[in-house]
Amino acid sequence: MPNITNNHTFNIVQLSDLHLTGDIGQAPSYQRFLAVFQTAKHLNPDLWLLTGDLVNDGNSDAYDWLFNQLQATKIPYLAVAGNHDVTHEIGIHLAHQERIHVPILPDRRLKNCFRYTFQAGHDWQILLLNSSVSGEIFGLLTHETLLWLDQTLTTHFEQTIIALHHHPTKVSSDWIDAHLLKNHQDFWCVIKKHAHVHTILCGHVHQVHTLHPLPAHQVQLLSCPSTDRQFMPFVDNFQIADTPAGCRMIQIDNKGIVSSYIQIVQNTHSFCLNNAN
């Protein structure tokens, strides 16, 4: 059922790149996620939106643990696959280019070609796309997915948010830009046709960006911090940044105005980097 919110702001909390691994509920990746999640609960979300790389090694028990955490809030949630949800990366102690990537099956609860509707001043829709490729780091949207996206946007004229894992525009970090959405040009060709696409949300980069890839189009691309570890921005080679975990809050008020900010969680204290669009 769609969420109807005519009288208050509709709040979407984007959680991304959890990389849950190790002892269920106890390992550092779980603890960092829980710190972000506990803070995010106080943001009064109407929807949890998870943009991929939820589990690092395909462990079904880890997905069960995660989805139990989300269900316990009694707030709807949506999740798409990231590369780690369909690929087991072996040799994380090795240089990035020396690691082995083994295909694994995605969890059945991860969405693809899925439409979710709600109201916040106007009618809105969220379209979820699976950009993951089994056994690979890079992303790709299949012909069928692009066709579904185009047809859905052609037949449904609500203001639109699109969520996928891989970034469809370079973020000026050479090593991660080698693993972006391979057919991003095809993706943008679809978006250009539909002026009601307002915001695109992605994960994958473990960095915070606000980009406007189409100058003649209102669309904005927002990336999200990881709940685990952050990547150093604007570097040629893989580096971990000494910055805290967090999530993104997207707010749509009852006039249809969209704003967002990053909620950072450091130790047990949090602060916000504000950004309105």
Backbone bond lengths (Angstrom), bond angles and torsions (degrees), N, CA, C in turn:
res aa  C-N    CA-C-N  psi(-1)  N-CA   C-N-CA  omega(-1)  CA-C   N-CA-C  phi
1 M - - - 1.454 - - 1.526 109.96 -
2 P 1.339 118.00 138.66 1.456 119.82 177.67 1.515 111.06 -70.91
3 N 1.320 116.03 154.48 1.455 121.10 175.37 1.517 108.97 -87.22
4 I 1.332 117.98 132.86 1.452 123.03 179.70 1.517 108.29 -110.72
5 T 1.314 117.68 115.43 1.461 121.25 -177.58 1.523 108.49 -136.16
6 N 1.323 116.85 81.03 1.456 120.40 -178.02 1.523 112.54 -81.69
7 N 1.312 117.93 -22.90 1.451 120.21 -168.08 1.518 114.03 -112.41
8 H 1.319 118.01 0.39 1.442 118.35 178.36 1.525 109.93 -147.44
9 T 1.310 115.33 169.54 1.457 121.20 -179.89 1.529 110.43 -68.49
10 F 1.330 115.48 136.93 1.458 120.87 175.06 1.525 107.06 -90.49
11 N 1.325 116.85 121.68 1.461 123.37 -173.85 1.523 111.24 -108.02
12 I 1.306 115.72 123.35 1.466 122.11 176.17 1.518 108.07 -113.00
13 V 1.314 117.33 123.23 1.458 121.29 173.22 1.524 108.33 -100.51
14 Q 1.325 114.92 118.36 1.468 121.13 176.35 1.525 109.26 -93.30
15 L 1.322 115.29 122.13 1.464 123.31 175.29 1.522 107.20 -115.04
16 S 1.316 117.46 136.33 1.461 118.40 -174.02 1.519 111.80 -147.56
17 D 1.322 114.53 151.52 1.465 122.30 170.33 1.516 111.88 54.16
18 L 1.353 113.97 57.94 1.455 120.73 179.49 1.522 111.80 -72.55
19 H 1.326 116.58 -37.12 1.468 123.41 179.71 1.530 111.80 51.46
20 L 1.329 116.01 46.61 1.460 119.90 -179.16 1.529 109.92 -62.58
21 T 1.305 116.13 127.37 1.458 121.19 -179.02 1.523 109.10 -158.34
22 G 1.336 116.06 153.97 1.462 120.02 179.66 1.524 111.27 92.73
23 D 1.318 116.69 -159.47 1.461 122.33 -176.76 1.527 110.30 -60.47
24 I 1.345 115.47 124.35 1.458 121.04 -175.75 1.522 110.98 -55.95
25 G 1.326 116.26 123.63 1.453 121.78 176.51 1.514 115.47 77.51
26 Q 1.343 117.81 -8.54 1.457 120.45 -172.91 1.523 113.74 -118.28
27 A 1.321 117.56 -33.17 1.463 121.74 -175.54 1.533 110.55 -63.11
28 P 1.330 117.65 161.08 1.475 120.32 -176.03 1.525 114.66 -54.82
29 S 1.339 118.12 -38.31 1.466 118.99 -179.23 1.527 110.93 -63.63
30 Y 1.335 117.17 -35.93 1.464 121.02 176.62 1.522 110.89 -68.90
31 Q 1.312 116.99 -42.28 1.453 120.47 -178.29 1.529 111.55 -66.32
32 R 1.332 116.08 -39.50 1.460 118.66 177.49 1.525 110.42 -66.07
33 F 1.349 116.45 -40.70 1.461 118.64 176.99 1.525 110.74 -60.87
34 L 1.314 117.18 -45.76 1.464 120.42 -177.95 1.525 111.81 -61.64
35 A 1.340 117.19 -36.53 1.460 119.84 178.09 1.530 110.29 -62.90
36 V 1.334 116.53 -44.41 1.468 120.15 177.68 1.522 110.33 -66.29
37 F 1.321 115.94 -44.03 1.465 121.55 -175.36 1.530 110.88 -63.67
38 Q 1.313 116.82 -42.93 1.462 119.72 179.81 1.525 110.98 -62.91
39 T 1.323 116.83 -40.37 1.463 120.40 176.35 1.516 110.98 -65.76
40 A 1.338 116.53 -42.56 1.463 121.29 -176.87 1.527 112.04 -64.75
41 K 1.316 117.43 -29.68 1.470 120.01 178.59 1.517 111.54 -59.49
42 H 1.321 117.02 -30.50 1.462 121.54 -177.79 1.528 111.90 -81.24
43 L 1.337 117.62 -1.69 1.465 121.40 178.51 1.526 111.61 -88.19
44 N 1.318 116.42 3.72 1.473 122.45 178.80 1.525 112.55 56.79
45 P 1.326 117.85 54.97 1.466 119.11 -179.66 1.529 111.82 -70.57
46 D 1.326 114.92 146.58 1.464 121.86 169.44 1.519 110.89 -96.66
47 L 1.346 116.47 -14.41 1.459 121.54 -178.01 1.519 109.33 -156.93
48 W 1.340 115.50 134.09 1.464 121.57 167.78 1.525 107.72 -93.09
49 L 1.331 117.13 129.96 1.464 121.82 179.02 1.517 108.40 -125.86
50 L 1.335 117.03 114.55 1.465 122.45 -175.27 1.525 109.08 -108.80
51 T 1.347 115.81 121.71 1.462 120.27 -172.51 1.532 113.00 -107.48
52 G 1.326 115.51 49.63 1.456 120.27 163.66 1.512 117.46 93.28
53 D 1.338 113.93 169.09 1.463 124.34 -172.99 1.522 109.90 52.81
54 L 1.321 114.26 53.45 1.459 120.37 -178.36 1.524 111.01 -75.98
55 V 1.332 115.96 -44.70 1.469 122.37 -176.62 1.518 107.97 -125.48
56 N 1.308 116.43 140.96 1.460 119.81 -171.28 1.522 114.51 -83.93
57 D 1.335 118.04 -20.10 1.465 118.51 -170.39 1.527 113.17 -139.67
58 G 1.330 117.48 17.70 1.453 120.56 176.12 1.518 115.27 75.64
59 N 1.299 118.32 13.03 1.460 122.39 -177.95 1.535 109.54 -68.06
60 S 1.333 116.70 113.88 1.465 120.10 -176.93 1.526 111.66 -63.73
61 D 1.332 117.71 -30.82 1.465 120.17 177.94 1.526 111.20 -64.05
62 A 1.331 116.50 -32.78 1.458 120.00 178.71 1.532 110.95 -67.79
63 Y 1.335 117.01 -40.45 1.467 119.63 175.70 1.529 110.37 -63.79
64 D 1.327 116.85 -42.20 1.467 119.90 179.23 1.524 110.08 -58.79
65 W 1.334 116.19 -45.97 1.460 120.65 179.59 1.521 110.41 -59.64
66 L 1.337 117.03 -46.54 1.461 121.48 -177.70 1.525 111.50 -63.08
67 F 1.325 116.86 -49.64 1.454 119.35 -176.34 1.529 111.49 -69.26
68 N 1.322 117.14 -27.49 1.472 119.46 172.82 1.527 111.08 -65.38
69 Q 1.346 116.46 -39.61 1.458 120.17 176.93 1.529 110.71 -60.64
70 L 1.331 116.34 -43.68 1.459 121.01 -178.84 1.523 111.24 -68.52
71 Q 1.325 117.13 -44.14 1.465 120.93 -178.39 1.523 111.89 -63.60
72 A 1.318 116.34 -31.55 1.469 120.04 -178.44 1.524 112.36 -65.06
73 T 1.327 117.77 -21.20 1.456 120.93 179.37 1.527 111.66 -79.73
74 K 1.343 116.94 -15.05 1.470 123.10 -177.02 1.530 112.15 61.15
75 I 1.323 115.70 24.87 1.460 122.87 175.79 1.525 107.44 -109.64
76 P 1.336 119.27 134.61 1.466 120.08 -179.60 1.533 111.60 -57.01
77 Y 1.324 115.94 149.13 1.458 120.11 176.45 1.519 109.75 -138.04
78 L 1.323 114.90 150.54 1.462 123.61 176.20 1.514 107.54 -134.36
79 A 1.333 116.78 143.23 1.462 119.99 -178.71 1.516 110.33 -145.04
80 V 1.333 115.66 140.84 1.457 122.19 174.22 1.522 109.16 -115.84
81 A 1.316 115.54 162.48 1.465 121.45 -179.45 1.520 110.87 -81.50
82 G 1.334 114.43 145.35 1.456 121.72 166.48 1.507 109.50 -109.98
83 N 1.305 117.00 179.76 1.466 119.69 -177.44 1.525 111.69 -60.83
84 H 1.317 118.28 -35.60 1.464 119.89 -179.30 1.527 112.06 -72.92
85 D 1.311 117.59 -19.38 1.464 120.18 176.93 1.521 112.15 -76.78
86 V 1.325 117.36 -13.21 1.475 121.35 177.52 1.523 111.42 -125.89
87 T 1.326 116.63 6.72 1.467 121.75 -175.56 1.517 110.03 -144.95
88 H 1.309 117.63 124.38 1.466 121.90 174.05 1.519 107.79 -92.87
89 E 1.330 115.69 115.60 1.469 121.20 179.61 1.523 109.09 -88.98
90 I 1.322 116.15 118.28 1.465 122.00 -178.07 1.529 109.38 -106.31
91 G 1.332 115.83 134.89 1.460 120.79 178.56 1.510 112.42 93.43
92 I 1.332 117.07 44.98 1.464 119.36 -176.28 1.532 112.00 -67.49
93 H 1.338 117.07 -12.20 1.456 120.53 176.24 1.526 111.56 -81.16
94 L 1.338 117.05 -10.89 1.455 122.33 -178.38 1.520 110.76 -88.81
95 A 1.338 115.47 166.28 1.459 119.87 172.79 1.528 109.02 -58.23
96 H 1.318 116.69 149.61 1.465 121.06 -171.59 1.522 111.85 -53.99
97 Q 1.320 117.44 -42.14 1.465 121.03 -175.96 1.528 112.86 -75.32
98 E 1.334 118.38 -8.57 1.460 121.69 -178.26 1.533 112.65 -99.73
99 R 1.304 118.15 -1.92 1.457 120.81 -177.07 1.519 111.29 -78.38
100 I 1.333 116.10 155.91 1.461 122.88 179.85 1.522 108.88 -103.31
101 H 1.332 116.66 140.72 1.463 121.43 -177.21 1.521 109.42 -122.14
102 V 1.329 115.28 115.37 1.462 122.70 -175.04 1.525 109.38 -106.54
103 P 1.341 118.58 128.78 1.475 120.14 179.39 1.533 111.76 -64.62
104 I 1.336 115.67 140.05 1.460 122.13 172.95 1.522 108.23 -136.32
105 L 1.335 116.71 160.74 1.457 121.06 -179.15 1.527 110.29 -81.17
106 P 1.332 117.75 138.95 1.468 120.07 178.56 1.519 111.77 -72.58
107 D 1.308 116.27 153.86 1.457 121.02 173.94 1.526 109.14 -66.10
108 R 1.328 116.56 139.68 1.469 121.74 -174.41 1.531 112.45 -67.31
109 R 1.318 118.34 -15.34 1.462 120.48 -178.60 1.529 113.60 -85.41
110 L 1.323 116.84 -4.07 1.456 121.08 177.99 1.527 109.33 -82.03
111 K 1.328 116.87 136.96 1.457 122.36 -170.10 1.528 112.35 -92.28
112 N 1.348 114.60 152.99 1.456 122.50 170.60 1.517 108.04 -149.97
113 C 1.343 115.84 137.07 1.464 120.33 -178.63 1.533 109.55 50.46
114 F 1.307 115.05 55.04 1.460 122.49 -175.24 1.524 108.88 -121.66
115 R 1.332 116.30 135.71 1.468 122.28 -177.74 1.520 109.57 -116.78
116 Y 1.336 115.40 128.78 1.460 122.86 179.33 1.519 107.42 -125.31
117 T 1.337 117.93 132.59 1.460 120.70 -176.14 1.530 110.75 -118.85
118 F 1.325 115.16 151.15 1.458 121.87 175.32 1.521 108.16 -156.52
119 Q 1.321 116.10 171.51 1.454 122.01 177.37 1.515 110.20 -122.04
120 A 1.339 114.81 135.10 1.462 122.02 173.68 1.525 105.85 -151.84
121 G 1.320 116.08 86.31 1.441 120.67 -173.18 1.515 111.94 79.23
122 H 1.331 115.83 -52.43 1.454 123.27 175.84 1.525 108.08 -125.01
123 D 1.324 116.43 174.92 1.462 121.04 171.61 1.524 109.19 -77.07
124 W 1.330 115.82 135.76 1.466 122.44 179.66 1.521 109.14 -128.56
125 Q 1.335 115.15 156.36 1.457 121.22 171.91 1.527 108.99 -137.39
126 I 1.333 114.74 146.48 1.461 121.98 171.35 1.521 106.94 -113.47
127 L 1.316 116.88 127.71 1.461 122.27 178.54 1.519 108.63 -111.07
128 L 1.332 116.39 122.48 1.458 121.64 -177.99 1.520 110.24 -102.68
129 L 1.339 115.89 130.16 1.459 122.73 -177.48 1.521 110.06 -123.10
130 N 1.315 116.01 141.28 1.461 121.82 176.26 1.523 108.91 -94.81
131 S 1.322 117.07 109.53 1.470 121.24 179.93 1.523 112.43 -100.34
132 S 1.328 118.10 4.27 1.465 120.60 -175.52 1.523 111.45 -79.42
133 V 1.328 114.95 150.16 1.461 123.04 178.17 1.525 107.38 -126.66
134 S 1.313 116.76 119.86 1.461 120.95 -174.57 1.532 111.55 -56.50
135 G 1.320 115.51 127.60 1.455 121.30 177.78 1.516 114.81 81.25
136 E 1.344 117.73 6.60 1.458 121.62 -177.32 1.522 111.10 -127.72
137 I 1.337 115.95 160.26 1.458 121.46 174.61 1.523 110.56 -89.94
138 F 1.326 116.78 -39.32 1.457 120.74 -176.54 1.523 111.15 -68.79
139 G 1.325 115.59 167.52 1.452 120.91 179.35 1.514 112.09 -111.18
140 L 1.334 115.29 161.28 1.463 122.03 178.19 1.518 107.89 -159.79
141 L 1.308 116.36 136.44 1.458 121.43 171.99 1.517 108.12 -100.84
142 T 1.321 116.92 124.78 1.461 120.41 -178.25 1.526 110.23 -66.17
143 H 1.323 115.17 163.00 1.466 120.79 176.46 1.517 109.98 -57.51
144 E 1.326 116.78 -41.78 1.466 121.20 -179.70 1.528 111.27 -63.37
145 T 1.334 116.65 -38.83 1.462 120.32 178.79 1.520 111.30 -66.80
146 L 1.326 116.82 -44.32 1.463 120.18 178.55 1.526 111.17 -64.16
147 L 1.313 116.23 -37.46 1.466 120.10 177.85 1.524 110.05 -65.25
148 W 1.329 117.08 -44.51 1.468 120.73 177.43 1.524 110.67 -59.94
149 L 1.337 116.89 -43.30 1.463 121.00 179.69 1.525 110.50 -60.05
150 D 1.320 116.70 -48.08 1.459 121.01 -178.95 1.530 111.18 -62.98
151 Q 1.318 116.54 -45.45 1.463 120.40 -178.83 1.523 111.92 -66.26
152 T 1.320 116.49 -38.51 1.466 120.15 179.69 1.526 110.76 -66.68
153 L 1.329 116.76 -42.66 1.458 120.26 178.18 1.526 111.92 -68.47
154 T 1.325 116.46 -27.98 1.461 120.66 178.94 1.519 111.89 -74.02
155 T 1.311 116.85 -32.45 1.469 120.82 -174.87 1.523 113.41 -100.71
156 H 1.341 117.64 -14.50 1.464 121.43 179.76 1.527 108.60 -126.21
157 F 1.326 115.80 117.13 1.456 120.95 -170.50 1.525 113.53 -101.74
158 E 1.328 117.37 13.66 1.452 119.67 176.35 1.544 110.23 -62.73
159 Q 1.338 115.01 153.20 1.455 118.66 170.10 1.534 108.01 -56.74
160 T 1.335 116.50 139.48 1.468 120.02 -164.05 1.517 112.52 -126.29
161 I 1.335 114.36 136.06 1.456 123.97 167.30 1.524 106.90 -113.82
162 I 1.325 116.81 133.20 1.466 121.83 177.74 1.522 108.29 -114.06
163 A 1.322 116.49 134.54 1.464 121.06 179.34 1.523 109.90 -123.23
164 L 1.322 115.58 131.76 1.462 122.61 174.55 1.522 107.49 -151.68
165 H 1.318 117.02 171.30 1.459 119.33 -176.61 1.526 112.30 -84.93
166 H 1.321 117.63 -54.45 1.459 121.20 -171.39 1.527 112.19 -77.18
167 H 1.309 116.05 143.07 1.463 120.56 179.52 1.531 109.64 -75.28
168 P 1.348 116.50 130.88 1.457 120.48 -177.63 1.525 113.69 -94.32
169 T 1.315 116.72 11.04 1.462 123.13 177.28 1.522 107.98 -145.50
170 K 1.326 116.90 142.06 1.456 119.81 -179.90 1.525 111.23 -61.71
171 V 1.338 114.99 147.39 1.464 121.01 -179.71 1.530 111.38 -117.19
172 S 1.335 116.85 16.96 1.469 123.26 175.46 1.523 113.07 66.08
173 S 1.334 116.03 31.18 1.466 122.43 168.21 1.526 105.83 -123.43
174 D 1.336 116.90 103.92 1.464 120.78 -167.57 1.515 113.35 -54.87
175 W 1.328 117.28 -42.07 1.465 119.15 -172.91 1.528 111.29 -69.50
176 I 1.322 118.94 -39.40 1.460 119.97 179.41 1.526 110.48 -80.59
177 D 1.325 118.32 -27.88 1.458 120.50 176.96 1.526 112.04 -67.82
178 A 1.338 116.90 -18.03 1.469 120.15 173.46 1.522 111.57 -71.06
179 H 1.355 116.78 -12.49 1.461 121.59 -176.28 1.529 111.32 -122.26
180 L 1.325 115.72 31.28 1.464 118.98 178.71 1.529 110.74 -79.86
181 L 1.319 116.40 -169.45 1.462 121.75 175.75 1.523 108.00 -70.57
182 K 1.342 116.85 111.91 1.466 121.11 -172.50 1.522 112.25 -59.97
183 N 1.301 117.44 -42.99 1.469 119.95 -178.87 1.524 111.15 -99.47
184 H 1.336 115.29 45.61 1.453 120.05 -179.56 1.522 112.61 -61.97
185 Q 1.314 117.87 -30.93 1.462 119.27 179.28 1.529 110.87 -64.84
186 D 1.333 116.74 -39.40 1.471 120.21 176.44 1.524 110.38 -63.81
187 F 1.327 116.08 -40.36 1.464 120.78 177.79 1.523 110.81 -59.96
188 W 1.338 116.96 -48.45 1.461 119.92 -177.96 1.521 112.01 -68.04
189 C 1.322 118.01 -28.74 1.468 120.25 175.45 1.525 110.63 -62.09
190 V 1.324 116.61 -37.56 1.463 119.87 176.19 1.533 110.21 -68.36
191 I 1.328 116.64 -46.42 1.466 120.58 -176.41 1.528 111.04 -61.03
192 K 1.320 117.42 -39.73 1.464 121.34 -178.09 1.524 112.34 -57.60
193 K 1.315 116.67 -27.58 1.466 121.30 -176.74 1.525 112.70 -77.72
194 H 1.328 117.44 -11.13 1.463 119.88 -168.77 1.526 110.35 -131.21
195 A 1.322 115.62 100.33 1.462 121.26 -175.70 1.518 113.01 -68.89
196 H 1.336 117.57 -15.60 1.466 119.13 -178.40 1.526 113.13 -84.64
197 V 1.337 118.21 2.96 1.466 120.07 170.73 1.527 107.76 -78.06
198 H 1.310 116.37 117.01 1.458 121.15 -174.18 1.524 112.94 -100.03
199 T 1.327 117.22 -46.58 1.461 121.54 -171.74 1.522 110.13 -140.63
200 I 1.339 115.87 139.71 1.463 122.69 173.62 1.526 107.26 -119.27
201 L 1.322 115.49 129.11 1.459 122.25 -179.28 1.511 109.76 -111.85
202 C 1.317 116.91 133.17 1.470 120.40 177.45 1.520 109.70 -137.18
203 G 1.323 114.77 166.91 1.450 122.49 173.35 1.517 108.59 -115.78
204 H 1.345 116.31 -132.48 1.464 124.90 167.72 1.529 114.37 74.57
205 V 1.337 118.62 -42.14 1.458 119.29 -170.35 1.532 112.83 -87.84
206 H 1.342 118.41 -11.74 1.473 120.85 -178.97 1.526 110.62 52.87
207 Q 1.301 116.95 36.21 1.461 123.83 -179.49 1.525 108.20 -143.64
208 V 1.322 116.27 163.32 1.455 121.32 177.96 1.523 109.33 -106.75
209 H 1.330 116.12 121.25 1.453 121.29 177.83 1.518 110.03 -139.12
210 T 1.325 116.01 146.81 1.457 123.58 167.16 1.515 106.25 -124.27
211 L 1.320 116.08 112.91 1.462 121.62 -174.16 1.522 109.66 -124.77
212 H 1.327 115.38 153.15 1.462 122.51 176.86 1.524 107.51 -125.99
213 P 1.343 117.02 82.29 1.475 121.02 -170.69 1.521 114.75 -68.78
214 L 1.328 117.95 -22.91 1.461 121.35 -177.03 1.529 108.46 -117.40
215 P 1.327 118.43 98.40 1.469 121.02 -174.42 1.524 113.85 -56.91
216 A 1.320 117.62 -31.63 1.463 120.52 -177.63 1.530 112.50 -90.42
217 H 1.317 117.02 6.74 1.465 122.30 -174.93 1.521 107.92 -127.44
218 Q 1.314 117.53 145.42 1.463 121.16 -177.72 1.520 113.25 -72.59
219 V 1.320 119.27 -9.47 1.458 121.78 -170.00 1.530 111.94 -61.92
220 Q 1.328 114.87 140.71 1.456 121.44 173.85 1.520 109.06 -120.99
221 L 1.332 115.66 146.61 1.458 122.53 176.42 1.519 107.67 -110.69
222 L 1.336 115.73 122.07 1.455 121.93 -179.44 1.526 109.02 -116.67
223 S 1.316 116.56 125.78 1.462 120.65 172.56 1.519 108.98 -101.04
224 C 1.315 115.46 173.59 1.462 120.81 -166.27 1.528 110.23 -134.51
225 P 1.312 118.22 144.61 1.463 118.49 171.05 1.528 110.57 -68.57
226 S 1.299 115.66 157.37 1.458 121.57 173.48 1.525 109.61 -79.64
227 T 1.333 115.97 150.14 1.465 118.70 169.99 1.532 110.46 -78.11
228 D 1.323 116.57 -6.05 1.460 121.71 -176.59 1.532 110.71 -106.26
229 R 1.341 117.12 -90.86 1.458 120.99 -178.71 1.527 109.34 -126.79
230 Q 1.342 115.56 152.73 1.462 120.68 -177.65 1.524 110.37 -103.08
231 F 1.339 115.38 149.06 1.461 122.19 175.18 1.533 109.05 -93.95
232 M 1.321 114.98 142.00 1.456 120.02 176.79 1.523 109.68 -64.98
233 P 1.337 118.33 125.75 1.463 119.78 179.54 1.526 112.22 -79.07
234 F 1.328 114.73 155.24 1.469 123.11 170.65 1.529 112.69 60.45
235 V 1.344 115.73 42.52 1.460 120.67 176.43 1.526 109.09 -128.74
236 D 1.342 116.35 154.98 1.460 121.03 -177.81 1.519 112.75 -78.79
237 N 1.330 116.61 -32.68 1.458 121.57 -174.61 1.527 110.98 -119.20
238 F 1.342 114.89 156.54 1.456 122.01 -177.27 1.525 111.26 -57.01
239 Q 1.336 115.87 126.22 1.454 122.22 173.93 1.522 108.81 -146.10
240 I 1.331 116.29 143.85 1.452 121.73 173.45 1.527 108.38 -90.16
241 A 1.335 115.90 133.18 1.460 120.83 179.34 1.530 110.51 -91.41
242 D 1.304 116.11 147.66 1.464 121.61 178.57 1.529 108.82 -88.91
243 T 1.328 115.47 61.05 1.461 121.49 179.06 1.525 108.40 -127.90
244 P 1.325 117.66 153.28 1.465 120.64 -171.73 1.518 113.32 -78.81
245 A 1.318 114.02 167.24 1.464 122.18 177.03 1.524 110.37 -74.09
246 G 1.345 114.98 165.83 1.454 117.74 178.80 1.513 112.35 -176.92
247 C 1.320 115.25 -168.76 1.453 122.94 178.50 1.527 108.08 -147.95
248 R 1.317 115.98 171.34 1.460 120.63 176.57 1.524 109.52 -112.67
249 M 1.313 115.59 135.94 1.460 122.05 172.79 1.521 108.54 -105.34
250 I 1.336 116.79 126.06 1.456 123.12 173.83 1.518 107.53 -111.58
251 Q 1.319 116.92 125.42 1.449 122.23 -177.12 1.529 109.83 -119.39
252 I 1.338 116.44 131.58 1.459 122.23 176.81 1.520 106.86 -122.43
253 D 1.339 116.65 114.92 1.455 118.69 -175.53 1.525 111.40 -84.44
254 N 1.316 116.57 179.72 1.466 119.99 -173.41 1.525 113.29 -76.48
255 K 1.338 116.15 4.13 1.461 121.20 169.59 1.530 111.46 -106.00
256 G 1.326 115.49 4.11 1.461 120.13 179.22 1.511 114.59 80.69
257 I 1.336 117.46 15.07 1.460 121.36 178.85 1.528 109.25 -86.14
258 V 1.327 116.28 129.93 1.464 122.55 -176.57 1.520 110.10 -101.57
259 S 1.316 116.44 132.09 1.460 121.71 171.77 1.524 108.03 -136.36
260 S 1.310 115.99 163.01 1.468 118.66 178.77 1.514 109.97 -151.23
261 Y 1.316 114.89 157.45 1.448 119.99 172.51 1.521 108.89 -150.54
262 I 1.318 114.54 161.94 1.462 121.70 178.52 1.516 108.89 -99.82
263 Q 1.321 115.68 125.73 1.466 121.73 174.92 1.524 107.54 -97.92
264 I 1.314 115.38 114.64 1.467 121.78 -179.17 1.525 108.78 -100.23
265 V 1.316 116.00 141.10 1.466 120.93 178.89 1.526 108.03 -124.92
266 Q 1.312 115.64 115.99 1.465 121.27 -178.63 1.518 108.18 -127.26
267 N 1.321 115.45 122.30 1.459 120.59 -170.97 1.531 107.35 56.40
268 T 1.311 118.32 -124.21 1.461 120.55 177.06 1.524 111.07 -108.88
269 H 1.324 117.07 9.15 1.457 121.23 -178.09 1.523 108.65 -111.60
270 S 1.320 117.20 151.20 1.461 120.97 -179.31 1.516 110.14 -133.64
271 F 1.298 113.54 153.65 1.452 120.21 172.34 1.511 107.91 -147.29
272 C 1.330 116.37 165.89 1.458 121.40 -172.35 1.521 110.59 -117.18
273 L 1.336 114.78 139.24 1.452 122.02 166.69 1.511 105.67 -103.91
274 N 1.293 117.80 111.26 1.456 121.21 -170.91 1.521 111.36 -87.66
275 N 1.348 113.35 146.86 1.454 120.63 -179.98 1.515 107.83 -155.38
276 A 1.291 117.73 118.87 1.471 121.88 179.51 1.520 109.39 -112.41
277 N 1.339 115.95 139.15 1.455 122.53 -179.53 1.510 108.70 -133.51
